Amino acid sequence: MPRYCIPHVPSVPRVTDTSDEPDESNATSVSRPSRAHPTRPTSPTTHAVAYFNRMCRGYPTITVAQVVRIVSSLADVDAALQDLGITEVNQANQVRFQLDERAPLQDAAEIGVRTRPGRHGFILVNPELLECKSKTKGALERSFNIMINEALERIDQEMLGVDASISELKVLVLKNDNQMPHNGPPLVKRNRGVQHVIYPHPPFPEDPSFEHGTPRERVPYQPAYGTQQERDEAAARDRRAQRALWHAKLCILEARQSILKDKRSEMMSKMRVEFNRIMEEPSDLGAGYAAYEFPPLA
């Protein structure tokens, strides 16, 4: 596996410290593991490494042990470099970075933008984890976008039908009487049929039995309206009933139209907020390999 490095553009001001630079006139003495130059201040790490080298003569000599810092974001990388006083590219071998297993997907993606195979940057010791984070983020984004697009398409298709029906009903409710269609049986037959009666309780029992009798006692029929005035009033009631029905449907569809618009807006808003939360909060997402495509969101 190629070594992955994080190229870093220092965000801290450059600091020049000549106290740790070797004295070129005494370069040969600096390389001796037995003692440090008498005029140079030495750190505890230098003393420890020199002592370890003296104890391990005959084995390969080591220089300075590399620090490994666990990071979750580029901001953590910058903070670690500032904490260690690293401001130069040639200091990249002084620290390695390890991506936190619970690093947010968004922060891991930003680290991924600055990470590529190389030799001269700051080594990332677990590039496989970064790859898993990247795959998880990509898979979630694809599934989320497909789900949102399909949901919006269904809402839009539904709204097209609702809008068309509303437009038609707005025309119908404005029709005058002579433009209204005739519904029901012919006016000369209106109200004709078998006689109906009401059985209130009391005086009738709660569940009255059907009437039985001889053929001559069958339930009588009632005639149709006998006057033109009755027939005209029936026709007027038909027109009022039709307009009332159209108006009721118009009110229902306008309410449905409003709900669909709110639903579309609310879905976009709430789903985007939830998705961003998932992308930005620390979690085990991408901590390892997973079945990225199953089950689908949509």
Sequence and secondary structure as in RCSB ss.txt:
>XXXX:A:sequence
MPRYCIPHVPSVPRVTDTSDEPDESNATSVSRPSRAHPTRPTSPTTHAVAYFNRMCRGYPTITVAQVVRIVSSLA
DVDAALQDLGITEVNQANQVRFQLDERAPLQDAAEIGVRTRPGRHGFILVNPELLECKSKTKGALERSFNIMINE
ALERIDQEMLGVDASISELKVLVLKNDNQMPHNGPPLVKRNRGVQHVIYPHPPFPEDPSFEHGTPRERVPYQPAY
GTQQERDEAAARDRRAQRALWHAKLCILEARQSILKDKRSEMMSKMRVEFNRIMEEPSDLGAGYAAYEFPPLA
>XXXX:A:secstr
   EEE     S     GGGS  GGGHHHHT SS   TTS   HHHHHHHHHHHHTTTS       EEEEESSHH
HHHHHHHHHT  SGGGGGGEEEEE TT  HHHHHHHHHT EE SSSEEES HHHHHHHHHHHHHHHHHHHHHHHH
HHHHHHHHHHHHHHHHHHHHHHTT  GGGS   SS GGGTT EE      TTTS SS       GGGS  EE   
 SHHHHHHHHHHHHHHHHHHHHHHHHHHHHHHHHHHHHHHHHHHHHHHHHHHHHHS  STTSS   SSSS   
